Amino acid sequence: MSFEEAITVKPRDRTPVQQLVIERYPREYAEEISAEITDLAKKAEYAGIPMDKLQEVIDKVNQENG
């Protein structure tokens, strides 16, 4: 059961499993984002990109995308 499937069901009609999927989604999604950021930082380090330069890129993307 995916979040996308569970969220389309009206709250009163959700099964306990669907509700659990919805409740767990924010934490699981945040964990995925954290893992991606860690991967990016490790690759930048391996490539010799200083962390301050990487932070500049991240800041610019955040400014452009909200």
CHARMM internal coordinates of N, CA and C (Angstrom, degrees):
IC EDIT
DIST 1 N 1 CA 1.4485
DIST 1 CA 1 C 1.5213
ANGL 1 N 1 CA 1 C 108.23
DIST 1 C 2 N 1.3035
ANGL 1 CA 1 C 2 N 117.02
DIHE 1 N 1 CA 1 C 2 N 125.37
DIST 2 N 2 CA 1.4631
ANGL 1 C 2 N 2 CA 120.85
DIHE 1 CA 1 C 2 N 2 CA 179.21
DIST 2 CA 2 C 1.5252
ANGL 2 N 2 CA 2 C 110.23
DIHE 1 C 2 N 2 CA 2 C -98.04
DIST 2 C 3 N 1.3201
ANGL 2 CA 2 C 3 N 115.63
DIHE 2 N 2 CA 2 C 3 N 161.35
DIST 3 N 3 CA 1.4545
ANGL 2 C 3 N 3 CA 121.16
DIHE 2 CA 2 C 3 N 3 CA 175.74
DIST 3 CA 3 C 1.5178
ANGL 3 N 3 CA 3 C 110.24
DIHE 2 C 3 N 3 CA 3 C -58.45
DIST 3 C 4 N 1.3248
ANGL 3 CA 3 C 4 N 116.08
DIHE 3 N 3 CA 3 C 4 N -43.46
DIST 4 N 4 CA 1.4605
ANGL 3 C 4 N 4 CA 120.32
DIHE 3 CA 3 C 4 N 4 CA -177.80
DIST 4 CA 4 C 1.5336
ANGL 4 N 4 CA 4 C 111.53
DIHE 3 C 4 N 4 CA 4 C -60.10
DIST 4 C 5 N 1.3125
ANGL 4 CA 4 C 5 N 116.41
DIHE 4 N 4 CA 4 C 5 N -37.49
DIST 5 N 5 CA 1.4692
ANGL 4 C 5 N 5 CA 120.27
DIHE 4 CA 4 C 5 N 5 CA 177.50
DIST 5 CA 5 C 1.5299
ANGL 5 N 5 CA 5 C 110.44
DIHE 4 C 5 N 5 CA 5 C -71.05
DIST 5 C 6 N 1.3112
ANGL 5 CA 5 C 6 N 116.22
DIHE 5 N 5 CA 5 C 6 N -46.25
DIST 6 N 6 CA 1.4589
ANGL 5 C 6 N 6 CA 120.68
DIHE 5 CA 5 C 6 N 6 CA -175.72
DIST 6 CA 6 C 1.5186
ANGL 6 N 6 CA 6 C 112.53
DIHE 5 C 6 N 6 CA 6 C -64.96
DIST 6 C 7 N 1.3051
ANGL 6 CA 6 C 7 N 117.41
DIHE 6 N 6 CA 6 C 7 N -38.42
DIST 7 N 7 CA 1.4589
ANGL 6 C 7 N 7 CA 120.87
DIHE 6 CA 6 C 7 N 7 CA -174.35
DIST 7 CA 7 C 1.5301
ANGL 7 N 7 CA 7 C 111.97
DIHE 6 C 7 N 7 CA 7 C -71.02
DIST 7 C 8 N 1.3237
ANGL 7 CA 7 C 8 N 117.41
DIHE 7 N 7 CA 7 C 8 N -20.10
DIST 8 N 8 CA 1.4682
ANGL 7 C 8 N 8 CA 119.33
DIHE 7 CA 7 C 8 N 8 CA 179.94
DIST 8 CA 8 C 1.5267
ANGL 8 N 8 CA 8 C 112.71
DIHE 7 C 8 N 8 CA 8 C -77.87
DIST 8 C 9 N 1.3218
ANGL 8 CA 8 C 9 N 117.05
DIHE 8 N 8 CA 8 C 9 N -12.10
DIST 9 N 9 CA 1.4617
ANGL 8 C 9 N 9 CA 121.25
DIHE 8 CA 8 C 9 N 9 CA 178.99
DIST 9 CA 9 C 1.5267
ANGL 9 N 9 CA 9 C 108.57
DIHE 8 C 9 N 9 CA 9 C -85.25
DIST 9 C 10 N 1.3226
ANGL 9 CA 9 C 10 N 117.17
DIHE 9 N 9 CA 9 C 10 N 134.45
DIST 10 N 10 CA 1.4588
ANGL 9 C 10 N 10 CA 120.84
DIHE 9 CA 9 C 10 N 10 CA 178.45
DIST 10 CA 10 C 1.5282
ANGL 10 N 10 CA 10 C 109.24
DIHE 9 C 10 N 10 CA 10 C -58.92
DIST 10 C 11 N 1.3345
ANGL 10 CA 10 C 11 N 117.01
DIHE 10 N 10 CA 10 C 11 N 141.04
DIST 11 N 11 CA 1.4696
ANGL 10 C 11 N 11 CA 120.13
DIHE 10 CA 10 C 11 N 11 CA -176.05
DIST 11 CA 11 C 1.5293
ANGL 11 N 11 CA 11 C 114.18
DIHE 10 C 11 N 11 CA 11 C -50.19
DIST 11 C 12 N 1.2945
ANGL 11 CA 11 C 12 N 118.03
DIHE 11 N 11 CA 11 C 12 N -40.86
DIST 12 N 12 CA 1.4761
ANGL 11 C 12 N 12 CA 119.72
DIHE 11 CA 11 C 12 N 12 CA -177.24
DIST 12 CA 12 C 1.5247
ANGL 12 N 12 CA 12 C 112.62
DIHE 11 C 12 N 12 CA 12 C -70.44
DIST 12 C 13 N 1.3493
ANGL 12 CA 12 C 13 N 116.45
DIHE 12 N 12 CA 12 C 13 N -17.79
DIST 13 N 13 CA 1.4640
ANGL 12 C 13 N 13 CA 121.06
DIHE 12 CA 12 C 13 N 13 CA -177.46
DIST 13 CA 13 C 1.5288
ANGL 13 N 13 CA 13 C 113.38
DIHE 12 C 13 N 13 CA 13 C -101.57
DIST 13 C 14 N 1.3223
ANGL 13 CA 13 C 14 N 117.38
DIHE 13 N 13 CA 13 C 14 N -0.15
DIST 14 N 14 CA 1.4626
ANGL 13 C 14 N 14 CA 120.37
DIHE 13 CA 13 C 14 N 14 CA -176.70
DIST 14 CA 14 C 1.5289
ANGL 14 N 14 CA 14 C 111.70
DIHE 13 C 14 N 14 CA 14 C -74.06
DIST 14 C 15 N 1.3168
ANGL 14 CA 14 C 15 N 113.60
DIHE 14 N 14 CA 14 C 15 N 143.24
DIST 15 N 15 CA 1.4655
ANGL 14 C 15 N 15 CA 119.39
DIHE 14 CA 14 C 15 N 15 CA 173.37
DIST 15 CA 15 C 1.5261
ANGL 15 N 15 CA 15 C 108.20
DIHE 14 C 15 N 15 CA 15 C -79.82
DIST 15 C 16 N 1.3205
ANGL 15 CA 15 C 16 N 117.85
DIHE 15 N 15 CA 15 C 16 N 164.90
DIST 16 N 16 CA 1.4710
ANGL 15 C 16 N 16 CA 119.41
DIHE 15 CA 15 C 16 N 16 CA 175.68
DIST 16 CA 16 C 1.5348
ANGL 16 N 16 CA 16 C 112.63
DIHE 15 C 16 N 16 CA 16 C -58.50
DIST 16 C 17 N 1.3051
ANGL 16 CA 16 C 17 N 116.98
DIHE 16 N 16 CA 16 C 17 N -35.54
DIST 17 N 17 CA 1.4682
ANGL 16 C 17 N 17 CA 120.52
DIHE 16 CA 16 C 17 N 17 CA 178.53
DIST 17 CA 17 C 1.5299
ANGL 17 N 17 CA 17 C 110.29
DIHE 16 C 17 N 17 CA 17 C -65.79
DIST 17 C 18 N 1.3212
ANGL 17 CA 17 C 18 N 117.07
DIHE 17 N 17 CA 17 C 18 N -44.14
DIST 18 N 18 CA 1.4634
ANGL 17 C 18 N 18 CA 120.30
DIHE 17 CA 17 C 18 N 18 CA 178.75
DIST 18 CA 18 C 1.5253
ANGL 18 N 18 CA 18 C 110.59
DIHE 17 C 18 N 18 CA 18 C -62.23
DIST 18 C 19 N 1.3105
ANGL 18 CA 18 C 19 N 117.34
DIHE 18 N 18 CA 18 C 19 N -41.82
DIST 19 N 19 CA 1.4609
ANGL 18 C 19 N 19 CA 120.99
DIHE 18 CA 18 C 19 N 19 CA 179.54
DIST 19 CA 19 C 1.5239
ANGL 19 N 19 CA 19 C 110.83
DIHE 18 C 19 N 19 CA 19 C -64.48
DIST 19 C 20 N 1.3158
ANGL 19 CA 19 C 20 N 116.76
DIHE 19 N 19 CA 19 C 20 N -39.78
DIST 20 N 20 CA 1.4630
ANGL 19 C 20 N 20 CA 121.04
DIHE 19 CA 19 C 20 N 20 CA 178.60
DIST 20 CA 20 C 1.5264
ANGL 20 N 20 CA 20 C 111.22
DIHE 19 C 20 N 20 CA 20 C -64.23
DIST 20 C 21 N 1.3231
ANGL 20 CA 20 C 21 N 116.98
DIHE 20 N 20 CA 20 C 21 N -41.82
DIST 21 N 21 CA 1.4650
ANGL 20 C 21 N 21 CA 121.43
DIHE 20 CA 20 C 21 N 21 CA 177.16
DIST 21 CA 21 C 1.5305
ANGL 21 N 21 CA 21 C 110.05
DIHE 20 C 21 N 21 CA 21 C -58.81
DIST 21 C 22 N 1.3171
ANGL 21 CA 21 C 22 N 116.57
DIHE 21 N 21 CA 21 C 22 N -44.11
DIST 22 N 22 CA 1.4663
ANGL 21 C 22 N 22 CA 121.35
DIHE 21 CA 21 C 22 N 22 CA -179.81
DIST 22 CA 22 C 1.5281
ANGL 22 N 22 CA 22 C 110.55
DIHE 21 C 22 N 22 CA 22 C -65.27
DIST 22 C 23 N 1.3150
ANGL 22 CA 22 C 23 N 117.26
DIHE 22 N 22 CA 22 C 23 N -43.37
DIST 23 N 23 CA 1.4626
ANGL 22 C 23 N 23 CA 120.95
DIHE 22 CA 22 C 23 N 23 CA -178.57
DIST 23 CA 23 C 1.5246
ANGL 23 N 23 CA 23 C 112.39
DIHE 22 C 23 N 23 CA 23 C -67.42
DIST 23 C 24 N 1.3110
ANGL 23 CA 23 C 24 N 117.59
DIHE 23 N 23 CA 23 C 24 N -33.43
DIST 24 N 24 CA 1.4682
ANGL 23 C 24 N 24 CA 121.48
DIHE 23 CA 23 C 24 N 24 CA -179.04
DIST 24 CA 24 C 1.5299
ANGL 24 N 24 CA 24 C 112.82
DIHE 23 C 24 N 24 CA 24 C -81.55
DIST 24 C 25 N 1.2995
ANGL 24 CA 24 C 25 N 117.58
DIHE 24 N 24 CA 24 C 25 N -19.06
DIST 25 N 25 CA 1.4656
ANGL 24 C 25 N 25 CA 121.97
DIHE 24 CA 24 C 25 N 25 CA -172.76
DIST 25 CA 25 C 1.5279
ANGL 25 N 25 CA 25 C 113.81
DIHE 24 C 25 N 25 CA 25 C -55.23
DIST 25 C 26 N 1.3374
ANGL 25 CA 25 C 26 N 120.22
DIHE 25 N 25 CA 25 C 26 N -50.31
DIST 26 N 26 CA 1.4750
ANGL 25 C 26 N 26 CA 118.10
DIHE 25 CA 25 C 26 N 26 CA -176.99
DIST 26 CA 26 C 1.5277
ANGL 26 N 26 CA 26 C 113.18
DIHE 25 C 26 N 26 CA 26 C -56.91
DIST 26 C 27 N 1.3231
ANGL 26 CA 26 C 27 N 117.55
DIHE 26 N 26 CA 26 C 27 N -43.57
DIST 27 N 27 CA 1.4679
ANGL 26 C 27 N 27 CA 120.14
DIHE 26 CA 26 C 27 N 27 CA -179.57
DIST 27 CA 27 C 1.5283
ANGL 27 N 27 CA 27 C 110.69
DIHE 26 C 27 N 27 CA 27 C -66.54
DIST 27 C 28 N 1.3156
ANGL 27 CA 27 C 28 N 117.07
DIHE 27 N 27 CA 27 C 28 N -45.20
DIST 28 N 28 CA 1.4637
ANGL 27 C 28 N 28 CA 120.12
DIHE 27 CA 27 C 28 N 28 CA -178.81
DIST 28 CA 28 C 1.5277
ANGL 28 N 28 CA 28 C 110.90
DIHE 27 C 28 N 28 CA 28 C -63.85
DIST 28 C 29 N 1.3294
ANGL 28 CA 28 C 29 N 116.71
DIHE 28 N 28 CA 28 C 29 N -38.94
DIST 29 N 29 CA 1.4578
ANGL 28 C 29 N 29 CA 120.58
DIHE 28 CA 28 C 29 N 29 CA 179.02
DIST 29 CA 29 C 1.5288
ANGL 29 N 29 CA 29 C 110.26
DIHE 28 C 29 N 29 CA 29 C -67.10
DIST 29 C 30 N 1.3294
ANGL 29 CA 29 C 30 N 117.02
DIHE 29 N 29 CA 29 C 30 N -42.22
DIST 30 N 30 CA 1.4668
ANGL 29 C 30 N 30 CA 120.94
DIHE 29 CA 29 C 30 N 30 CA 177.96
DIST 30 CA 30 C 1.5283
ANGL 30 N 30 CA 30 C 110.81
DIHE 29 C 30 N 30 CA 30 C -62.34
DIST 30 C 31 N 1.3287
ANGL 30 CA 30 C 31 N 117.25
DIHE 30 N 30 CA 30 C 31 N -37.66
DIST 31 N 31 CA 1.4603
ANGL 30 C 31 N 31 CA 120.99
DIHE 30 CA 30 C 31 N 31 CA 177.46
DIST 31 CA 31 C 1.5305
ANGL 31 N 31 CA 31 C 110.95
DIHE 30 C 31 N 31 CA 31 C -64.63
DIST 31 C 32 N 1.3214
ANGL 31 CA 31 C 32 N 116.75
DIHE 31 N 31 CA 31 C 32 N -39.13
DIST 32 N 32 CA 1.4654
ANGL 31 C 32 N 32 CA 120.34
DIHE 31 CA 31 C 32 N 32 CA 177.50
DIST 32 CA 32 C 1.5239
ANGL 32 N 32 CA 32 C 110.67
DIHE 31 C 32 N 32 CA 32 C -64.37
DIST 32 C 33 N 1.3237
ANGL 32 CA 32 C 33 N 116.85
DIHE 32 N 32 CA 32 C 33 N -43.32
DIST 33 N 33 CA 1.4614
ANGL 32 C 33 N 33 CA 121.06
DIHE 32 CA 32 C 33 N 33 CA 178.75
DIST 33 CA 33 C 1.5277
ANGL 33 N 33 CA 33 C 110.05
DIHE 32 C 33 N 33 CA 33 C -62.02
DIST 33 C 34 N 1.3216
ANGL 33 CA 33 C 34 N 116.49
DIHE 33 N 33 CA 33 C 34 N -44.14
DIST 34 N 34 CA 1.4633
ANGL 33 C 34 N 34 CA 121.14
DIHE 33 CA 33 C 34 N 34 CA 179.24
DIST 34 CA 34 C 1.5224
ANGL 34 N 34 CA 34 C 111.15
DIHE 33 C 34 N 34 CA 34 C -59.91
DIST 34 C 35 N 1.3191
ANGL 34 CA 34 C 35 N 116.57
DIHE 34 N 34 CA 34 C 35 N -42.30
DIST 35 N 35 CA 1.4637
ANGL 34 C 35 N 35 CA 120.41
DIHE 34 CA 34 C 35 N 35 CA 178.55
DIST 35 CA 35 C 1.5289
ANGL 35 N 35 CA 35 C 111.03
DIHE 34 C 35 N 35 CA 35 C -63.83
DIST 35 C 36 N 1.3171
ANGL 35 CA 35 C 36 N 117.35
DIHE 35 N 35 CA 35 C 36 N -39.31
DIST 36 N 36 CA 1.4720
ANGL 35 C 36 N 36 CA 120.99
DIHE 35 CA 35 C 36 N 36 CA 178.71
DIST 36 CA 36 C 1.5293
ANGL 36 N 36 CA 36 C 110.71
DIHE 35 C 36 N 36 CA 36 C -65.74
DIST 36 C 37 N 1.3246
ANGL 36 CA 36 C 37 N 116.75
DIHE 36 N 36 CA 36 C 37 N -40.21
DIST 37 N 37 CA 1.4657
ANGL 36 C 37 N 37 CA 120.24
DIHE 36 CA 36 C 37 N 37 CA 179.02
DIST 37 CA 37 C 1.5241
ANGL 37 N 37 CA 37 C 110.35
DIHE 36 C 37 N 37 CA 37 C -65.65
DIST 37 C 38 N 1.3213
ANGL 37 CA 37 C 38 N 116.66
DIHE 37 N 37 CA 37 C 38 N -42.28
DIST 38 N 38 CA 1.4643
ANGL 37 C 38 N 38 CA 120.93
DIHE 37 CA 37 C 38 N 38 CA 177.53
DIST 38 CA 38 C 1.5234
ANGL 38 N 38 CA 38 C 110.31
DIHE 37 C 38 N 38 CA 38 C -60.55
DIST 38 C 39 N 1.3293
ANGL 38 CA 38 C 39 N 116.59
DIHE 38 N 38 CA 38 C 39 N -43.87
DIST 39 N 39 CA 1.4616
ANGL 38 C 39 N 39 CA 121.08
DIHE 38 CA 38 C 39 N 39 CA 178.47
DIST 39 CA 39 C 1.5304
ANGL 39 N 39 CA 39 C 110.89
DIHE 38 C 39 N 39 CA 39 C -61.30
DIST 39 C 40 N 1.3132
ANGL 39 CA 39 C 40 N 117.03
DIHE 39 N 39 CA 39 C 40 N -43.77
DIST 40 N 40 CA 1.4569
ANGL 39 C 40 N 40 CA 121.43
DIHE 39 CA 39 C 40 N 40 CA 178.45
DIST 40 CA 40 C 1.5213
ANGL 40 N 40 CA 40 C 111.20
DIHE 39 C 40 N 40 CA 40 C -61.30
DIST 40 C 41 N 1.3231
ANGL 40 CA 40 C 41 N 117.09
DIHE 40 N 40 CA 40 C 41 N -44.35
DIST 41 N 41 CA 1.4628
ANGL 40 C 41 N 41 CA 120.81
DIHE 40 CA 40 C 41 N 41 CA -179.61
DIST 41 CA 41 C 1.5270
ANGL 41 N 41 CA 41 C 111.24
DIHE 40 C 41 N 41 CA 41 C -64.28
DIST 41 C 42 N 1.3209
ANGL 41 CA 41 C 42 N 117.48
DIHE 41 N 41 CA 41 C 42 N -41.58
DIST 42 N 42 CA 1.4701
ANGL 41 C 42 N 42 CA 120.94
DIHE 41 CA 41 C 42 N 42 CA 179.25
DIST 42 CA 42 C 1.5304
ANGL 42 N 42 CA 42 C 111.27
DIHE 41 C 42 N 42 CA 42 C -65.38
DIST 42 C 43 N 1.3278
ANGL 42 CA 42 C 43 N 116.48
DIHE 42 N 42 CA 42 C 43 N -41.48
DIST 43 N 43 CA 1.4674
ANGL 42 C 43 N 43 CA 119.62
DIHE 42 CA 42 C 43 N 43 CA 178.71
DIST 43 CA 43 C 1.5161
ANGL 43 N 43 CA 43 C 111.33
DIHE 42 C 43 N 43 CA 43 C -66.86
DIST 43 C 44 N 1.3229
ANGL 43 CA 43 C 44 N 116.86
DIHE 43 N 43 CA 43 C 44 N -38.91
DIST 44 N 44 CA 1.4599
ANGL 43 C 44 N 44 CA 120.22
DIHE 43 CA 43 C 44 N 44 CA 177.77
DIST 44 CA 44 C 1.5290
ANGL 44 N 44 CA 44 C 110.05
DIHE 43 C 44 N 44 CA 44 C -64.06
DIST 44 C 45 N 1.3199
ANGL 44 CA 44 C 45 N 115.87
DIHE 44 N 44 CA 44 C 45 N -43.00
DIST 45 N 45 CA 1.4644
ANGL 44 C 45 N 45 CA 120.34
DIHE 44 CA 44 C 45 N 45 CA 178.24
DIST 45 CA 45 C 1.5307
ANGL 45 N 45 CA 45 C 110.18
DIHE 44 C 45 N 45 CA 45 C -60.53
DIST 45 C 46 N 1.3208
ANGL 45 CA 45 C 46 N 117.05
DIHE 45 N 45 CA 45 C 46 N -46.17
DIST 46 N 46 CA 1.4655
ANGL 45 C 46 N 46 CA 121.83
DIHE 45 CA 45 C 46 N 46 CA 179.58
DIST 46 CA 46 C 1.5278
ANGL 46 N 46 CA 46 C 111.32
DIHE 45 C 46 N 46 CA 46 C -61.27
DIST 46 C 47 N 1.3363
ANGL 46 CA 46 C 47 N 115.75
DIHE 46 N 46 CA 46 C 47 N -36.74
DIST 47 N 47 CA 1.4603
ANGL 46 C 47 N 47 CA 120.65
DIHE 46 CA 46 C 47 N 47 CA -178.94
DIST 47 CA 47 C 1.5284
ANGL 47 N 47 CA 47 C 112.82
DIHE 46 C 47 N 47 CA 47 C -80.28
DIST 47 C 48 N 1.3263
ANGL 47 CA 47 C 48 N 116.61
DIHE 47 N 47 CA 47 C 48 N -5.19
DIST 48 N 48 CA 1.4562
ANGL 47 C 48 N 48 CA 120.01
DIHE 47 CA 47 C 48 N 48 CA 179.02
DIST 48 CA 48 C 1.5147
ANGL 48 N 48 CA 48 C 113.93
DIHE 47 C 48 N 48 CA 48 C 83.84
DIST 48 C 49 N 1.3096
ANGL 48 CA 48 C 49 N 117.45
DIHE 48 N 48 CA 48 C 49 N 17.22
DIST 49 N 49 CA 1.4667
ANGL 48 C 49 N 49 CA 121.50
DIHE 48 CA 48 C 49 N 49 CA 178.30
DIST 49 CA 49 C 1.5284
ANGL 49 N 49 CA 49 C 107.76
DIHE 48 C 49 N 49 CA 49 C -85.42
DIST 49 C 50 N 1.3241
ANGL 49 CA 49 C 50 N 117.26
DIHE 49 N 49 CA 49 C 50 N 119.95
DIST 50 N 50 CA 1.4637
ANGL 49 C 50 N 50 CA 119.90
DIHE 49 CA 49 C 50 N 50 CA -179.55
DIST 50 CA 50 C 1.5370
ANGL 50 N 50 CA 50 C 111.24
DIHE 49 C 50 N 50 CA 50 C -63.06
DIST 50 C 51 N 1.3125
ANGL 50 CA 50 C 51 N 115.48
DIHE 50 N 50 CA 50 C 51 N 148.09
DIST 51 N 51 CA 1.4649
ANGL 50 C 51 N 51 CA 119.59
DIHE 50 CA 50 C 51 N 51 CA -177.79
DIST 51 CA 51 C 1.5244
ANGL 51 N 51 CA 51 C 112.23
DIHE 50 C 51 N 51 CA 51 C -61.54
DIST 51 C 52 N 1.3269
ANGL 51 CA 51 C 52 N 118.00
DIHE 51 N 51 CA 51 C 52 N -32.79
DIST 52 N 52 CA 1.4625
ANGL 51 C 52 N 52 CA 118.65
DIHE 51 CA 51 C 52 N 52 CA 179.07
DIST 52 CA 52 C 1.5267
ANGL 52 N 52 CA 52 C 110.89
DIHE 51 C 52 N 52 CA 52 C -66.64
DIST 52 C 53 N 1.3221
ANGL 52 CA 52 C 53 N 117.81
DIHE 52 N 52 CA 52 C 53 N -34.17
DIST 53 N 53 CA 1.4722
ANGL 52 C 53 N 53 CA 120.90
DIHE 52 CA 52 C 53 N 53 CA 176.43
DIST 53 CA 53 C 1.5290
ANGL 53 N 53 CA 53 C 110.76
DIHE 52 C 53 N 53 CA 53 C -70.22
DIST 53 C 54 N 1.3146
ANGL 53 CA 53 C 54 N 116.16
DIHE 53 N 53 CA 53 C 54 N -40.71
DIST 54 N 54 CA 1.4573
ANGL 53 C 54 N 54 CA 119.70
DIHE 53 CA 53 C 54 N 54 CA 176.73
DIST 54 CA 54 C 1.5266
ANGL 54 N 54 CA 54 C 110.22
DIHE 53 C 54 N 54 CA 54 C -62.44
DIST 54 C 55 N 1.3329
ANGL 54 CA 54 C 55 N 116.64
DIHE 54 N 54 CA 54 C 55 N -41.15
DIST 55 N 55 CA 1.4588
ANGL 54 C 55 N 55 CA 120.23
DIHE 54 CA 54 C 55 N 55 CA 178.82
DIST 55 CA 55 C 1.5207
ANGL 55 N 55 CA 55 C 111.10
DIHE 54 C 55 N 55 CA 55 C -62.98
DIST 55 C 56 N 1.3301
ANGL 55 CA 55 C 56 N 117.85
DIHE 55 N 55 CA 55 C 56 N -36.72
DIST 56 N 56 CA 1.4616
ANGL 55 C 56 N 56 CA 121.44
DIHE 55 CA 55 C 56 N 56 CA 176.72
DIST 56 CA 56 C 1.5283
ANGL 56 N 56 CA 56 C 110.49
DIHE 55 C 56 N 56 CA 56 C -60.04
DIST 56 C 57 N 1.3176
ANGL 56 CA 56 C 57 N 116.10
DIHE 56 N 56 CA 56 C 57 N -43.85
DIST 57 N 57 CA 1.4681
ANGL 56 C 57 N 57 CA 120.85
DIHE 56 CA 56 C 57 N 57 CA 178.79
DIST 57 CA 57 C 1.5307
ANGL 57 N 57 CA 57 C 110.28
DIHE 56 C 57 N 57 CA 57 C -62.78
DIST 57 C 58 N 1.3248
ANGL 57 CA 57 C 58 N 116.18
DIHE 57 N 57 CA 57 C 58 N -45.99
DIST 58 N 58 CA 1.4654
ANGL 57 C 58 N 58 CA 120.37
DIHE 57 CA 57 C 58 N 58 CA -179.82
DIST 58 CA 58 C 1.5233
ANGL 58 N 58 CA 58 C 110.36
DIHE 57 C 58 N 58 CA 58 C -62.39
DIST 58 C 59 N 1.3225
ANGL 58 CA 58 C 59 N 117.07
DIHE 58 N 58 CA 58 C 59 N -43.49
DIST 59 N 59 CA 1.4668
ANGL 58 C 59 N 59 CA 120.73
DIHE 58 CA 58 C 59 N 59 CA 178.82
DIST 59 CA 59 C 1.5211
ANGL 59 N 59 CA 59 C 111.58
DIHE 58 C 59 N 59 CA 59 C -61.26
DIST 59 C 60 N 1.3273
ANGL 59 CA 59 C 60 N 116.62
DIHE 59 N 59 CA 59 C 60 N -41.67
DIST 60 N 60 CA 1.4690
ANGL 59 C 60 N 60 CA 120.45
DIHE 59 CA 59 C 60 N 60 CA 179.68
DIST 60 CA 60 C 1.5304
ANGL 60 N 60 CA 60 C 110.92
DIHE 59 C 60 N 60 CA 60 C -64.81
DIST 60 C 61 N 1.3071
ANGL 60 CA 60 C 61 N 117.17
DIHE 60 N 60 CA 60 C 61 N -43.94
DIST 61 N 61 CA 1.4661
ANGL 60 C 61 N 61 CA 120.95
DIHE 60 CA 60 C 61 N 61 CA 177.93
DIST 61 CA 61 C 1.5279
ANGL 61 N 61 CA 61 C 110.36
DIHE 60 C 61 N 61 CA 61 C -61.73
DIST 61 C 62 N 1.3429
ANGL 61 CA 61 C 62 N 116.50
DIHE 61 N 61 CA 61 C 62 N -42.20
DIST 62 N 62 CA 1.4561
ANGL 61 C 62 N 62 CA 119.71
DIHE 61 CA 61 C 62 N 62 CA 178.73
DIST 62 CA 62 C 1.5255
ANGL 62 N 62 CA 62 C 112.02
DIHE 61 C 62 N 62 CA 62 C -63.34
DIST 62 C 63 N 1.3345
ANGL 62 CA 62 C 63 N 117.42
DIHE 62 N 62 CA 62 C 63 N -39.00
DIST 63 N 63 CA 1.4545
ANGL 62 C 63 N 63 CA 121.33
DIHE 62 CA 62 C 63 N 63 CA 177.22
DIST 63 CA 63 C 1.5250
ANGL 63 N 63 CA 63 C 111.39
DIHE 62 C 63 N 63 CA 63 C -63.92
DIST 63 C 64 N 1.3148
ANGL 63 CA 63 C 64 N 115.93
DIHE 63 N 63 CA 63 C 64 N -41.97
DIST 64 N 64 CA 1.4721
ANGL 63 C 64 N 64 CA 120.51
DIHE 63 CA 63 C 64 N 64 CA -177.51
DIST 64 CA 64 C 1.5217
ANGL 64 N 64 CA 64 C 112.93
DIHE 63 C 64 N 64 CA 64 C -72.90
DIST 64 C 65 N 1.3298
ANGL 64 CA 64 C 65 N 116.19
DIHE 64 N 64 CA 64 C 65 N -32.68
DIST 65 N 65 CA 1.4650
ANGL 64 C 65 N 65 CA 119.70
DIHE 64 CA 64 C 65 N 65 CA -173.35
DIST 65 CA 65 C 1.5228
ANGL 65 N 65 CA 65 C 114.10
DIHE 64 C 65 N 65 CA 65 C -108.07
DIST 65 C 66 N 1.2981
ANGL 65 CA 65 C 66 N 116.91
DIHE 65 N 65 CA 65 C 66 N 3.82
DIST 66 N 66 CA 1.4731
ANGL 65 C 66 N 66 CA 118.46
DIHE 65 CA 65 C 66 N 66 CA 177.74
DIST 66 CA 66 C 1.4161
ANGL 66 N 66 CA 66 C 110.88
DIHE 65 C 66 N 66 CA 66 C 98.00
END
COOR INIT
IC SEED 1 N 1 CA 1 C
IC BUILD
